[in-house]
Amino acid sequence: MKRDVKDCWVNNYNPHLLTAWNANIQYILDEYGCIMYMLSYISKPESEMSVYLKTIVKEMSPENETEREEMKGVLQAYSKHREVSAQESVARTCGLKMKSCSREVVFLQTGENPLKMRLPLRAWQNKRADSENVWMTGIPEKYRARPQTPEFDHVSGRVCITLQDCLRQGNRRLQAFQAILNNMEMIQKRTRGKDAIIRYARFSEKKDPENFYGRLLKLYVPHRSESSLKTEMFPTHHEFYKDACVRLPGAQ
């Protein structure tokens, strides 16, 4: 390709294609090339970091350090001495937003022992010392306390949380919302086309059948209490899923 002397170290390129491509990476033609391109960035060798971590481990005395403290020291050494690029440094220093999503993502707890958040200290001031109500209400509790109306009687947990948004009592437009029972919060129908994305823990049907079928029941069977998904006749979620029947309010 004919070119000037000053361009002898410049690869061949087409200015029209570069303008149309509008990117700083090369065009990849197959899946293998895409994988290799990504892995070359993910698995860049950091030889200096490996030597530094080995030094940290050798300096730790097994007699004075527990395994937990040793692992904590290694993690701190890695996070504080890892080499980063100029772009990553600027992003971390300035707190730049690295990603965005047009939909809200909601995690729905479906396990037998869900994680709960304790009430803040200011909420304990008016409580008795022997009060057991020390936990914040989560999404499962708010779903089971939904309004007792035909609109909400037949809606499952997955559909209700996807279409409805829980709002605190201090919101300005309370008159446009429907109240949840037990004075928990208010709910409002999400904007059309902005349905939330539901995420939940996945369990193995063979290794953990109780949580596996319990997740299906809590997601897709309308209910207002945990006891309605396990009865005396069907004491487990697995048995309830296989043999039980559910009658919704107003249905035959």
N, C-alpha and C positions, 0 to 999 in steps of 0.2 A: 504494500500500500504506500503510495507516494506521500511524503510528508516533509515538513521542515526539519532542520537539524535540532531545533529546540524541543521537538516532539519525539525524539528518538526513544525515550523511555516511557512513552505513553502507549497503552494497549490500543488495539483497533476498536473503534466505537462508531456508532451511528448517532449523530446529534438528534435526529428526529425520533428515533426509538428511545433514546435516553429521556427526552422530554415527555414522551407518552408513558414510559414506564414509571417515572417519577419516584424512584427509590434508590437507596444506596447499596442494595444487595443484588447479586446476579439472579438471572432468571433460571429457575430450577425446572427441569423437564420430567423428572420421575420421582417416585416416592423414596427410593434409595438415596438420591442426592439430597432430598429434603431432610431425611434423618441424619445423614452425615453432616450436613451444614449445622443443624441444631446441636448435635452431640459435640461437635468441635468447639462450640462455645461453652456448653455445660461442663464438659470434662477437661477444661484447660488445666494443665499440670501446675501445681503450686509447690515446687520442690522446697523452697525456703520455708514455707509454712509447715511442711512435714518434718523438717529438721528441727524447727522451733518447738513443735508439739512433742517430739521425742525427748527433747531436752527438759521440757516441763514435767513429763512423766517420770524421767529419771531423777529429777530433783525432789519429787514427792516421796516421803518416807512411808512405806506401808505400815509401819508401827504407829505413826502419829496421824495418818490420814485414813478415813474410812472410804469405801468405794464411792459413796455419794459425794463426799468432799473432793475426791480425786476427779470424778467426772465433772463436777462444777468448775474446778480449776481449769480443766482442759477446755470446757465450753467458753469460759471467759477469755482464755488465751486465744482461742480461735476467733471469737467475735471482735477482739480488740486489735489483732495483728493481721487480719486477713487483708490481702491486697485488693483494692477496688479500683474501678476505672473512674475517670474524671466525671463521666455522665452519672454514674451511680452516686458518687460523692455529692454532686450538685443536687440530685434528686433527694437524697437523705437529708442534706443540710437545709434545703429550702422546704422540705415537706411536700414535694410535688405529688399530685394525684396521679398514680400510675395506671389506674384502670377505672372504668365506670360501667354501669349497667343500667339499662332502661327499665328493668324490673326489680322489684324488691325481693330479696331472698329471705325466706323464713324457715328456720329449723324447727321441726316439730318433734318433740320427744315422745317416743313410743315404747321405751323400755320399761321393765318392771320397777326399776329404781332410778327414776329420772333425777337429773341434777337440779337443785333448787338454790335460789339466791336468798340470803338472809336479809331481813328488813334493815334499812339504815338505822343508825343509832337514834336519830331524832324521832323515829316512829316508836321507840321503846319507852319514851318518857311517860306516856299515859297508859302503859300496860301494867298489869299486875305481875308480881315476881314469878308466880306460878303459871303464867299464861303460856300456852303451847303454840299460839298463833304468831310464830316468829319468821315465817317464810313469805316471800313475795309470791304473788299469783303468776303462774306461767300460762303459756298458750293453751295447754290441755284444760286447765281449770277454767279459763275464760270461754273456751268452746262449750264446755259442759254447762256453763251458766248463761248460755245464749237465751234470748227472749223466747217465751213460750207462745209462739205464734205459728200459724200454718206455714209461713214462709221459712221458718227455721226448724220446724219439727222434723222435716224429712231430709235435711241437708247433712251430709257427712262431714267429718272433721277436715278432710283434705279440701273439699269444695268450699266449705265455709271460710277457712283461713285463706284460701286462694283469692276469694272474691271480696272478703270483708277485711277492714283495717281497724284495729283496736286503737282508740285514742283516749288520752287522759281526760279527767273531769275538767281540767283547767282550760280546755280548748275553747276558743271564742265562739265557734259556730255550733254550740251544743244543740240548738233547736233543730238542726238538720240531721241529727244522729238518732240512733235507737239505743236505748239503755240496755246494758247487760244486767242480768239478775244479780242480786247480792251487792249492788252498788260498787261493782268492781271498776268498770270503765265504760266507755261509749264505743259504739262501732259505726262505721260508715262504709258504704259500698265503694269499692275501689273504682277509679276511673276506667271507662271502657278501653280495652286494649292494654291495660296496665296490671293485669292479674299477677299476683305474686308467684314466685317459684318456690315450691315446697321441697325441702331437703329433710332427710330422716336417716337414722341409723339402719344399716342393713344387717340382717342376721341370717345364719345358715339354717335351712330347713332341716338338715340332718343333724347338725351339731347342737343347735339351739332352737328346737321346734316351738317351744313355748313363746319365746320372744318373736319368732318369725310369724306365727299366726296371730299373736297379740298385735303386732304392727298392722297386719291386714285388717283386723277388726277395728282398731282405733282410727284407721285412715278412712275406711269405706262404709262402716256401719254407724248410722246415727245413734247416739247414746247420750245420756245425761249423767251417768255415774259409772265408775269402774265396775261396780258390782253387777251392772246389767250385762256385762260381757263375760261374766263367769257366775254361774248359779250353782245351787246344790246338786241339781241333776247333771250339770256339765261343769265340774270344778276347775277345769283347765281351759285355756284359750284354744288348745288343739281340739279338744272334744267339742267345745262350743262351735268352732268353725266347721267341723265335720258334720255334726248332727243337729245342731240347734236351729230354731226358726225365730225370726224377729218380726214383731207386729208393730208398725209405726202408728202414731196417733191418728185417728180418723180413717185408718185403712182396715180392710177386712182380711 
